[in-house]
Amino acid sequence: MNRPERIPVETRKPLTGYLWGALAMLTCPCHLPILAVVLAGTTAGAFIGKHWIVAAIALTGLFVLSVTRVVRAFRGSS
């Protein structure tokens, strides 16, 4: 229906900014204990429980990337 090339650029930037912001909130390293509890009993939860240092480093990297993209989206630079 509305393919990305049909959506005006002014609309696309805030939308991607909000999506990157949601990813930043989910991957914040301070939420690692909450993720471990929520994902308990799943494969992802078992991985976080066994390799929490690796998970913390990966979440920190993804968090920094997503925060950078949020700032770029709302400042208007690409």
PDB file of N, CA, C and O in Angstrom:
ATOM      1  N   MET A   1       0.826  -1.173   0.000  1.00  0.00           N
ATOM      2  CA  MET A   1       0.000   0.000   0.000  1.00  0.00           C
ATOM      3  C   MET A   1       0.877   1.246   0.000  1.00  0.00           C
ATOM      4  O   MET A   1       0.993   1.909  -1.031  1.00  0.00           O
ATOM      5  N   ASN A   2       1.491   1.578   1.115  1.00  0.00           N
ATOM      6  CA  ASN A   2       2.414   2.708   1.185  1.00  0.00           C
ATOM      7  C   ASN A   2       3.833   2.183   1.238  1.00  0.00           C
ATOM      8  O   ASN A   2       4.373   1.906   2.309  1.00  0.00           O
ATOM      9  N   ARG A   3       4.420   2.054   0.078  1.00  0.00           N
ATOM     10  CA  ARG A   3       5.805   1.599   0.033  1.00  0.00           C
ATOM     11  C   ARG A   3       6.712   2.718   0.521  1.00  0.00           C
ATOM     12  O   ARG A   3       6.337   3.888   0.438  1.00  0.00           O
ATOM     13  N   PRO A   4       7.907   2.386   1.031  1.00  0.00           N
ATOM     14  CA  PRO A   4       8.787   3.423   1.588  1.00  0.00           C
ATOM     15  C   PRO A   4       9.121   4.546   0.617  1.00  0.00           C
ATOM     16  O   PRO A   4       9.313   5.684   1.043  1.00  0.00           O
ATOM     17  N   GLU A   5       9.194   4.253  -0.673  1.00  0.00           N
ATOM     18  CA  GLU A   5       9.530   5.325  -1.613  1.00  0.00           C
ATOM     19  C   GLU A   5       8.371   6.289  -1.821  1.00  0.00           C
ATOM     20  O   GLU A   5       8.578   7.390  -2.330  1.00  0.00           O
ATOM     21  N   ARG A   6       7.145   5.899  -1.435  1.00  0.00           N
ATOM     22  CA  ARG A   6       5.998   6.795  -1.559  1.00  0.00           C
ATOM     23  C   ARG A   6       5.783   7.648  -0.318  1.00  0.00           C
ATOM     24  O   ARG A   6       5.080   8.657  -0.385  1.00  0.00           O
ATOM     25  N   ILE A   7       6.368   7.270   0.807  1.00  0.00           N
ATOM     26  CA  ILE A   7       6.214   8.028   2.037  1.00  0.00           C
ATOM     27  C   ILE A   7       7.164   9.223   1.980  1.00  0.00           C
ATOM     28  O   ILE A   7       8.347   9.052   1.685  1.00  0.00           O
ATOM     29  N   PRO A   8       6.667  10.425   2.255  1.00  0.00           N
ATOM     30  CA  PRO A   8       7.550  11.595   2.229  1.00  0.00           C
ATOM     31  C   PRO A   8       8.698  11.458   3.224  1.00  0.00           C
ATOM     32  O   PRO A   8       8.563  10.819   4.267  1.00  0.00           O
ATOM     33  N   VAL A   9       9.837  12.075   2.879  1.00  0.00           N
ATOM     34  CA  VAL A   9      11.032  11.988   3.708  1.00  0.00           C
ATOM     35  C   VAL A   9      10.771  12.582   5.089  1.00  0.00           C
ATOM     36  O   VAL A   9      11.313  12.091   6.079  1.00  0.00           O
ATOM     37  N   GLU A  10       9.947  13.633   5.174  1.00  0.00           N
ATOM     38  CA  GLU A  10       9.657  14.261   6.454  1.00  0.00           C
ATOM     39  C   GLU A  10       8.957  13.293   7.399  1.00  0.00           C
ATOM     40  O   GLU A  10       9.125  13.391   8.615  1.00  0.00           O
ATOM     41  N   THR A  11       8.174  12.358   6.857  1.00  0.00           N
ATOM     42  CA  THR A  11       7.464  11.380   7.673  1.00  0.00           C
ATOM     43  C   THR A  11       8.371  10.219   8.021  1.00  0.00           C
ATOM     44  O   THR A  11       8.296   9.687   9.128  1.00  0.00           O
ATOM     45  N   ARG A  12       9.227   9.816   7.095  1.00  0.00           N
ATOM     46  CA  ARG A  12      10.073   8.646   7.287  1.00  0.00           C
ATOM     47  C   ARG A  12      11.107   8.839   8.394  1.00  0.00           C
ATOM     48  O   ARG A  12      11.361   7.912   9.163  1.00  0.00           O
ATOM     49  N   LYS A  13      11.703  10.019   8.486  1.00  0.00           N
ATOM     50  CA  LYS A  13      12.761  10.242   9.483  1.00  0.00           C
ATOM     51  C   LYS A  13      12.256  10.105  10.913  1.00  0.00           C
ATOM     52  O   LYS A  13      12.888   9.399  11.698  1.00  0.00           O
ATOM     53  N   PRO A  14      11.138  10.750  11.298  1.00  0.00           N
ATOM     54  CA  PRO A  14      10.673  10.536  12.674  1.00  0.00           C
ATOM     55  C   PRO A  14      10.251   9.091  12.925  1.00  0.00           C
ATOM     56  O   PRO A  14      10.448   8.581  14.028  1.00  0.00           O
ATOM     57  N   LEU A  15       9.683   8.429  11.940  1.00  0.00           N
ATOM     58  CA  LEU A  15       9.264   7.050  12.120  1.00  0.00           C
ATOM     59  C   LEU A  15      10.470   6.153  12.377  1.00  0.00           C
ATOM     60  O   LEU A  15      10.447   5.338  13.300  1.00  0.00           O
ATOM     61  N   THR A  16      11.508   6.292  11.585  1.00  0.00           N
ATOM     62  CA  THR A  16      12.709   5.494  11.826  1.00  0.00           C
ATOM     63  C   THR A  16      13.372   5.891  13.128  1.00  0.00           C
ATOM     64  O   THR A  16      13.958   5.049  13.808  1.00  0.00           O
ATOM     65  N   GLY A  17      13.288   7.162  13.485  1.00  0.00           N
ATOM     66  CA  GLY A  17      13.833   7.611  14.761  1.00  0.00           C
ATOM     67  C   GLY A  17      13.125   6.955  15.933  1.00  0.00           C
ATOM     68  O   GLY A  17      13.768   6.548  16.901  1.00  0.00           O
ATOM     69  N   TYR A  18      11.810   6.851  15.850  1.00  0.00           N
ATOM     70  CA  TYR A  18      11.054   6.194  16.919  1.00  0.00           C
ATOM     71  C   TYR A  18      11.350   4.700  16.978  1.00  0.00           C
ATOM     72  O   TYR A  18      11.412   4.126  18.065  1.00  0.00           O
ATOM     73  N   LEU A  19      11.533   4.069  15.827  1.00  0.00           N
ATOM     74  CA  LEU A  19      11.861   2.643  15.819  1.00  0.00           C
ATOM     75  C   LEU A  19      13.249   2.399  16.408  1.00  0.00           C
ATOM     76  O   LEU A  19      13.440   1.462  17.182  1.00  0.00           O
ATOM     77  N   TRP A  20      14.215   3.240  16.042  1.00  0.00           N
ATOM     78  CA  TRP A  20      15.548   3.116  16.637  1.00  0.00           C
ATOM     79  C   TRP A  20      15.488   3.401  18.134  1.00  0.00           C
ATOM     80  O   TRP A  20      16.207   2.774  18.913  1.00  0.00           O
ATOM     81  N   GLY A  21      14.631   4.346  18.546  1.00  0.00           N
ATOM     82  CA  GLY A  21      14.477   4.650  19.964  1.00  0.00           C
ATOM     83  C   GLY A  21      13.894   3.479  20.738  1.00  0.00           C
ATOM     84  O   GLY A  21      14.309   3.211  21.865  1.00  0.00           O
ATOM     85  N   ALA A  22      12.932   2.779  20.139  1.00  0.00           N
ATOM     86  CA  ALA A  22      12.363   1.595  20.788  1.00  0.00           C
ATOM     87  C   ALA A  22      13.423   0.504  20.924  1.00  0.00           C
ATOM     88  O   ALA A  22      13.495  -0.173  21.949  1.00  0.00           O
ATOM     89  N   LEU A  23      14.240   0.339  19.894  1.00  0.00           N
ATOM     90  CA  LEU A  23      15.322  -0.639  19.975  1.00  0.00           C
ATOM     91  C   LEU A  23      16.329  -0.243  21.046  1.00  0.00           C
ATOM     92  O   LEU A  23      16.850  -1.105  21.754  1.00  0.00           O
ATOM     93  N   ALA A  24      16.609   1.049  21.174  1.00  0.00           N
ATOM     94  CA  ALA A  24      17.537   1.518  22.205  1.00  0.00           C
ATOM     95  C   ALA A  24      16.988   1.216  23.590  1.00  0.00           C
ATOM     96  O   ALA A  24      17.739   0.814  24.479  1.00  0.00           O
ATOM     97  N   MET A  25      15.695   1.404  23.782  1.00  0.00           N
ATOM     98  CA  MET A  25      15.109   1.117  25.088  1.00  0.00           C
ATOM     99  C   MET A  25      15.150  -0.376  25.402  1.00  0.00           C
ATOM    100  O   MET A  25      15.391  -0.758  26.547  1.00  0.00           O
ATOM    101  N   LEU A  26      14.922  -1.211  24.414  1.00  0.00           N
ATOM    102  CA  LEU A  26      14.935  -2.656  24.644  1.00  0.00           C
ATOM    103  C   LEU A  26      16.329  -3.210  24.883  1.00  0.00           C
ATOM    104  O   LEU A  26      16.494  -4.170  25.637  1.00  0.00           O
ATOM    105  N   THR A  27      17.328  -2.619  24.252  1.00  0.00           N
ATOM    106  CA  THR A  27      18.683  -3.161  24.346  1.00  0.00           C
ATOM    107  C   THR A  27      19.566  -2.445  25.358  1.00  0.00           C
ATOM    108  O   THR A  27      20.770  -2.696  25.412  1.00  0.00           O
ATOM    109  N   CYS A  28      18.995  -1.569  26.150  1.00  0.00           N
ATOM    110  CA  CYS A  28      19.773  -0.892  27.184  1.00  0.00           C
ATOM    111  C   CYS A  28      20.365  -1.947  28.119  1.00  0.00           C
ATOM    112  O   CYS A  28      19.634  -2.806  28.613  1.00  0.00           O
ATOM    113  N   PRO A  29      21.663  -1.897  28.369  1.00  0.00           N
ATOM    114  CA  PRO A  29      22.303  -2.922  29.200  1.00  0.00           C
ATOM    115  C   PRO A  29      21.742  -2.996  30.620  1.00  0.00           C
ATOM    116  O   PRO A  29      21.857  -4.037  31.268  1.00  0.00           O
ATOM    117  N   CYS A  30      21.150  -1.937  31.108  1.00  0.00           N
ATOM    118  CA  CYS A  30      20.575  -1.986  32.455  1.00  0.00           C
ATOM    119  C   CYS A  30      19.329  -2.864  32.494  1.00  0.00           C
ATOM    120  O   CYS A  30      18.886  -3.260  33.572  1.00  0.00           O
ATOM    121  N   HIS A  31      18.760  -3.175  31.328  1.00  0.00           N
ATOM    122  CA  HIS A  31      17.588  -4.048  31.261  1.00  0.00           C
ATOM    123  C   HIS A  31      17.954  -5.526  31.135  1.00  0.00           C
ATOM    124  O   HIS A  31      17.067  -6.363  30.968  1.00  0.00           O
ATOM    125  N   LEU A  32      19.231  -5.860  31.212  1.00  0.00           N
ATOM    126  CA  LEU A  32      19.662  -7.253  31.069  1.00  0.00           C
ATOM    127  C   LEU A  32      19.036  -8.180  32.109  1.00  0.00           C
ATOM    128  O   LEU A  32      18.611  -9.275  31.743  1.00  0.00           O
ATOM    129  N   PRO A  33      18.958  -7.801  33.386  1.00  0.00           N
ATOM    130  CA  PRO A  33      18.287  -8.699  34.338  1.00  0.00           C
ATOM    131  C   PRO A  33      16.806  -8.890  34.036  1.00  0.00           C
ATOM    132  O   PRO A  33      16.265  -9.976  34.242  1.00  0.00           O
ATOM    133  N   ILE A  34      16.149  -7.841  33.547  1.00  0.00           N
ATOM    134  CA  ILE A  34      14.733  -7.962  33.186  1.00  0.00           C
ATOM    135  C   ILE A  34      14.575  -8.899  31.995  1.00  0.00           C
ATOM    136  O   ILE A  34      13.668  -9.731  31.972  1.00  0.00           O
ATOM    137  N   LEU A  35      15.457  -8.766  31.005  1.00  0.00           N
ATOM    138  CA  LEU A  35      15.413  -9.663  29.852  1.00  0.00           C
ATOM    139  C   LEU A  35      15.656 -11.105  30.259  1.00  0.00           C
ATOM    140  O   LEU A  35      15.030 -12.018  29.720  1.00  0.00           O
ATOM    141  N   ALA A  36      16.556 -11.318  31.204  1.00  0.00           N
ATOM    142  CA  ALA A  36      16.844 -12.674  31.669  1.00  0.00           C
ATOM    143  C   ALA A  36      15.611 -13.289  32.323  1.00  0.00           C
ATOM    144  O   ALA A  36      15.332 -14.472  32.130  1.00  0.00           O
ATOM    145  N   VAL A  37      14.872 -12.495  33.094  1.00  0.00           N
ATOM    146  CA  VAL A  37      13.666 -13.008  33.751  1.00  0.00           C
ATOM    147  C   VAL A  37      12.554 -13.247  32.737  1.00  0.00           C
ATOM    148  O   VAL A  37      11.880 -14.277  32.782  1.00  0.00           O
ATOM    149  N   VAL A  38      12.360 -12.300  31.822  1.00  0.00           N
ATOM    150  CA  VAL A  38      11.286 -12.425  30.829  1.00  0.00           C
ATOM    151  C   VAL A  38      11.550 -13.594  29.885  1.00  0.00           C
ATOM    152  O   VAL A  38      10.625 -14.315  29.511  1.00  0.00           O
ATOM    153  N   LEU A  39      12.803 -13.781  29.503  1.00  0.00           N
ATOM    154  CA  LEU A  39      13.143 -14.836  28.553  1.00  0.00           C
ATOM    155  C   LEU A  39      13.498 -16.160  29.225  1.00  0.00           C
ATOM    156  O   LEU A  39      13.966 -17.081  28.556  1.00  0.00           O
ATOM    157  N   ALA A  40      13.285 -16.268  30.524  1.00  0.00           N
ATOM    158  CA  ALA A  40      13.599 -17.516  31.234  1.00  0.00           C
ATOM    159  C   ALA A  40      12.796 -18.664  30.636  1.00  0.00           C
ATOM    160  O   ALA A  40      11.603 -18.531  30.366  1.00  0.00           O
ATOM    161  N   GLY A  41      13.460 -19.774  30.437  1.00  0.00           N
ATOM    162  CA  GLY A  41      12.808 -20.935  29.856  1.00  0.00           C
ATOM    163  C   GLY A  41      12.905 -21.006  28.348  1.00  0.00           C
ATOM    164  O   GLY A  41      12.432 -21.970  27.746  1.00  0.00           O
ATOM    165  N   THR A  42      13.506 -20.010  27.726  1.00  0.00           N
ATOM    166  CA  THR A  42      13.690 -20.027  26.284  1.00  0.00           C
ATOM    167  C   THR A  42      15.177 -20.204  25.973  1.00  0.00           C
ATOM    168  O   THR A  42      16.022 -20.142  26.867  1.00  0.00           O
ATOM    169  N   THR A  43      15.475 -20.419  24.723  1.00  0.00           N
ATOM    170  CA  THR A  43      16.869 -20.559  24.310  1.00  0.00           C
ATOM    171  C   THR A  43      17.634 -19.256  24.538  1.00  0.00           C
ATOM    172  O   THR A  43      18.778 -19.268  24.990  1.00  0.00           O
ATOM    173  N   ALA A  44      16.989 -18.135  24.221  1.00  0.00           N
ATOM    174  CA  ALA A  44      17.644 -16.837  24.434  1.00  0.00           C
ATOM    175  C   ALA A  44      17.910 -16.608  25.924  1.00  0.00           C
ATOM    176  O   ALA A  44      18.967 -16.099  26.296  1.00  0.00           O
ATOM    177  N   GLY A  45      16.962 -16.981  26.763  1.00  0.00           N
ATOM    178  CA  GLY A  45      17.158 -16.844  28.208  1.00  0.00           C
ATOM    179  C   GLY A  45      18.282 -17.727  28.725  1.00  0.00           C
ATOM    180  O   GLY A  45      19.048 -17.318  29.597  1.00  0.00           O
ATOM    181  N   ALA A  46      18.381 -18.940  28.186  1.00  0.00           N
ATOM    182  CA  ALA A  46      19.462 -19.834  28.587  1.00  0.00           C
ATOM    183  C   ALA A  46      20.816 -19.266  28.164  1.00  0.00           C
ATOM    184  O   ALA A  46      21.794 -19.366  28.905  1.00  0.00           O
ATOM    185  N   PHE A  47      20.868 -18.669  26.969  1.00  0.00           N
ATOM    186  CA  PHE A  47      22.112 -18.052  26.504  1.00  0.00           C
ATOM    187  C   PHE A  47      22.503 -16.887  27.400  1.00  0.00           C
ATOM    188  O   PHE A  47      23.664 -16.761  27.789  1.00  0.00           O
ATOM    189  N   ILE A  48      21.530 -16.030  27.731  1.00  0.00           N
ATOM    190  CA  ILE A  48      21.819 -14.876  28.595  1.00  0.00           C
ATOM    191  C   ILE A  48      22.270 -15.341  29.970  1.00  0.00           C
ATOM    192  O   ILE A  48      23.186 -14.762  30.553  1.00  0.00           O
ATOM    193  N   GLY A  49      21.634 -16.382  30.491  1.00  0.00           N
ATOM    194  CA  GLY A  49      22.006 -16.887  31.808  1.00  0.00           C
ATOM    195  C   GLY A  49      23.397 -17.480  31.849  1.00  0.00           C
ATOM    196  O   GLY A  49      24.111 -17.334  32.840  1.00  0.00           O
ATOM    197  N   LYS A  50      23.783 -18.146  30.781  1.00  0.00           N
ATOM    198  CA  LYS A  50      25.086 -18.806  30.758  1.00  0.00           C
ATOM    199  C   LYS A  50      26.210 -17.855  30.339  1.00  0.00           C
ATOM    200  O   LYS A  50      27.318 -17.934  30.871  1.00  0.00           O
ATOM    201  N   HIS A  51      25.935 -16.966  29.400  1.00  0.00           N
ATOM    202  CA  HIS A  51      26.955 -16.068  28.843  1.00  0.00           C
ATOM    203  C   HIS A  51      26.527 -14.617  29.044  1.00  0.00           C
ATOM    204  O   HIS A  51      26.362 -13.886  28.068  1.00  0.00           O
ATOM    205  N   TRP A  52      26.349 -14.194  30.273  1.00  0.00           N
ATOM    206  CA  TRP A  52      25.823 -12.863  30.513  1.00  0.00           C
ATOM    207  C   TRP A  52      26.807 -11.765  30.143  1.00  0.00           C
ATOM    208  O   TRP A  52      26.383 -10.658  29.812  1.00  0.00           O
ATOM    209  N   ILE A  53      28.102 -12.032  30.189  1.00  0.00           N
ATOM    210  CA  ILE A  53      29.096 -11.011  29.801  1.00  0.00           C
ATOM    211  C   ILE A  53      29.027 -10.758  28.296  1.00  0.00           C
ATOM    212  O   ILE A  53      29.059  -9.609  27.854  1.00  0.00           O
ATOM    213  N   VAL A  54      28.934 -11.828  27.513  1.00  0.00           N
ATOM    214  CA  VAL A  54      28.814 -11.683  26.062  1.00  0.00           C
ATOM    215  C   VAL A  54      27.520 -10.959  25.716  1.00  0.00           C
ATOM    216  O   VAL A  54      27.504 -10.089  24.845  1.00  0.00           O
ATOM    217  N   ALA A  55      26.441 -11.318  26.393  1.00  0.00           N
ATOM    218  CA  ALA A  55      25.153 -10.663  26.148  1.00  0.00           C
ATOM    219  C   ALA A  55      25.224  -9.183  26.512  1.00  0.00           C
ATOM    220  O   ALA A  55      24.680  -8.346  25.791  1.00  0.00           O
ATOM    221  N   ALA A  56      25.883  -8.851  27.612  1.00  0.00           N
ATOM    222  CA  ALA A  56      26.005  -7.448  28.019  1.00  0.00           C
ATOM    223  C   ALA A  56      26.820  -6.648  27.006  1.00  0.00           C
ATOM    224  O   ALA A  56      26.466  -5.512  26.688  1.00  0.00           O
ATOM    225  N   ILE A  57      27.903  -7.226  26.500  1.00  0.00           N
ATOM    226  CA  ILE A  57      28.722  -6.525  25.506  1.00  0.00           C
ATOM    227  C   ILE A  57      27.942  -6.341  24.207  1.00  0.00           C
ATOM    228  O   ILE A  57      27.989  -5.270  23.603  1.00  0.00           O
ATOM    229  N   ALA A  58      27.225  -7.382  23.774  1.00  0.00           N
ATOM    230  CA  ALA A  58      26.433  -7.281  22.539  1.00  0.00           C
ATOM    231  C   ALA A  58      25.308  -6.260  22.693  1.00  0.00           C
ATOM    232  O   ALA A  58      25.070  -5.462  21.786  1.00  0.00           O
ATOM    233  N   LEU A  59      24.619  -6.277  23.829  1.00  0.00           N
ATOM    234  CA  LEU A  59      23.541  -5.313  24.047  1.00  0.00           C
ATOM    235  C   LEU A  59      24.076  -3.887  24.144  1.00  0.00           C
ATOM    236  O   LEU A  59      23.427  -2.950  23.679  1.00  0.00           O
ATOM    237  N   THR A  60      25.244  -3.720  24.739  1.00  0.00           N
ATOM    238  CA  THR A  60      25.838  -2.391  24.826  1.00  0.00           C
ATOM    239  C   THR A  60      26.185  -1.854  23.442  1.00  0.00           C
ATOM    240  O   THR A  60      25.934  -0.687  23.142  1.00  0.00           O
ATOM    241  N   GLY A  61      26.760  -2.704  22.606  1.00  0.00           N
ATOM    242  CA  GLY A  61      27.080  -2.280  21.244  1.00  0.00           C
ATOM    243  C   GLY A  61      25.841  -1.915  20.448  1.00  0.00           C
ATOM    244  O   GLY A  61      25.828  -0.902  19.749  1.00  0.00           O
ATOM    245  N   LEU A  62      24.806  -2.723  20.547  1.00  0.00           N
ATOM    246  CA  LEU A  62      23.555  -2.439  19.843  1.00  0.00           C
ATOM    247  C   LEU A  62      22.887  -1.192  20.410  1.00  0.00           C
ATOM    248  O   LEU A  62      22.275  -0.423  19.668  1.00  0.00           O
ATOM    249  N   PHE A  63      23.000  -0.988  21.711  1.00  0.00           N
ATOM    250  CA  PHE A  63      22.429   0.199  22.347  1.00  0.00           C
ATOM    251  C   PHE A  63      23.119   1.466  21.841  1.00  0.00           C
ATOM    252  O   PHE A  63      22.455   2.446  21.505  1.00  0.00           O
ATOM    253  N   VAL A  64      24.439   1.442  21.787  1.00  0.00           N
ATOM    254  CA  VAL A  64      25.186   2.625  21.320  1.00  0.00           C
ATOM    255  C   VAL A  64      24.845   2.918  19.861  1.00  0.00           C
ATOM    256  O   VAL A  64      24.655   4.076  19.486  1.00  0.00           O
ATOM    257  N   LEU A  65      24.768   1.874  19.039  1.00  0.00           N
ATOM    258  CA  LEU A  65      24.399   2.060  17.635  1.00  0.00           C
ATOM    259  C   LEU A  65      23.010   2.671  17.507  1.00  0.00           C
ATOM    260  O   LEU A  65      22.819   3.617  16.743  1.00  0.00           O
ATOM    261  N   SER A  66      22.045   2.144  18.243  1.00  0.00           N
ATOM    262  CA  SER A  66      20.677   2.631  18.106  1.00  0.00           C
ATOM    263  C   SER A  66      20.521   4.054  18.652  1.00  0.00           C
ATOM    264  O   SER A  66      19.760   4.842  18.090  1.00  0.00           O
ATOM    265  N   VAL A  67      21.217   4.393  19.724  1.00  0.00           N
ATOM    266  CA  VAL A  67      21.149   5.769  20.238  1.00  0.00           C
ATOM    267  C   VAL A  67      21.764   6.740  19.234  1.00  0.00           C
ATOM    268  O   VAL A  67      21.255   7.844  19.041  1.00  0.00           O
ATOM    269  N   THR A  68      22.845   6.334  18.604  1.00  0.00           N
ATOM    270  CA  THR A  68      23.460   7.173  17.572  1.00  0.00           C
ATOM    271  C   THR A  68      22.500   7.402  16.417  1.00  0.00           C
ATOM    272  O   THR A  68      22.392   8.518  15.908  1.00  0.00           O
ATOM    273  N   ARG A  69      21.802   6.348  16.001  1.00  0.00           N
ATOM    274  CA  ARG A  69      20.843   6.482  14.902  1.00  0.00           C
ATOM    275  C   ARG A  69      19.635   7.330  15.299  1.00  0.00           C
ATOM    276  O   ARG A  69      19.081   8.038  14.458  1.00  0.00           O
ATOM    277  N   VAL A  70      19.221   7.271  16.554  1.00  0.00           N
ATOM    278  CA  VAL A  70      18.120   8.114  17.029  1.00  0.00           C
ATOM    279  C   VAL A  70      18.512   9.586  16.955  1.00  0.00           C
ATOM    280  O   VAL A  70      17.744  10.424  16.482  1.00  0.00           O
ATOM    281  N   VAL A  71      19.701   9.883  17.424  1.00  0.00           N
ATOM    282  CA  VAL A  71      20.164  11.273  17.401  1.00  0.00           C
ATOM    283  C   VAL A  71      20.273  11.759  15.968  1.00  0.00           C
ATOM    284  O   VAL A  71      19.874  12.886  15.672  1.00  0.00           O
ATOM    285  N   ARG A  72      20.802  10.941  15.075  1.00  0.00           N
ATOM    286  CA  ARG A  72      20.906  11.344  13.662  1.00  0.00           C
ATOM    287  C   ARG A  72      19.536  11.535  13.034  1.00  0.00           C
ATOM    288  O   ARG A  72      19.347  12.462  12.246  1.00  0.00           O
ATOM    289  N   ALA A  73      18.589  10.692  13.358  1.00  0.00           N
ATOM    290  CA  ALA A  73      17.250  10.788  12.761  1.00  0.00           C
ATOM    291  C   ALA A  73      16.545  12.062  13.183  1.00  0.00           C
ATOM    292  O   ALA A  73      15.868  12.693  12.371  1.00  0.00           O
ATOM    293  N   PHE A  74      16.693  12.450  14.439  1.00  0.00           N
ATOM    294  CA  PHE A  74      15.984  13.623  14.907  1.00  0.00           C
ATOM    295  C   PHE A  74      16.747  14.919  14.689  1.00  0.00           C
ATOM    296  O   PHE A  74      16.156  15.997  14.755  1.00  0.00           O
ATOM    297  N   ARG A  75      18.016  14.839  14.438  1.00  0.00           N
ATOM    298  CA  ARG A  75      18.772  16.050  14.072  1.00  0.00           C
ATOM    299  C   ARG A  75      18.626  16.356  12.600  1.00  0.00           C
ATOM    300  O   ARG A  75      18.824  17.496  12.180  1.00  0.00           O
ATOM    301  N   GLY A  76      18.279  15.346  11.801  1.00  0.00           N
ATOM    302  CA  GLY A  76      18.069  15.571  10.384  1.00  0.00           C
ATOM    303  C   GLY A  76      19.234  15.189   9.506  1.00  0.00           C
ATOM    304  O   GLY A  76      19.120  15.261   8.283  1.00  0.00           O
ATOM    305  N   SER A  77      20.358  14.783  10.085  1.00  0.00           N
ATOM    306  CA  SER A  77      21.480  14.368   9.243  1.00  0.00           C
ATOM    307  C   SER A  77      21.375  12.875   8.971  1.00  0.00           C
ATOM    308  O   SER A  77      20.767  12.127   9.738  1.00  0.00           O
ATOM    309  N   SER A  78      21.971  12.461   7.878  1.00  0.00           N
ATOM    310  CA  SER A  78      21.939  11.035   7.557  1.00  0.00           C
ATOM    311  C   SER A  78      23.340  10.548   7.548  1.00  0.00           C
ATOM    312  O   SER A  78      23.581   9.366   7.301  1.00  0.00           O
TER     313      SER A  78
END
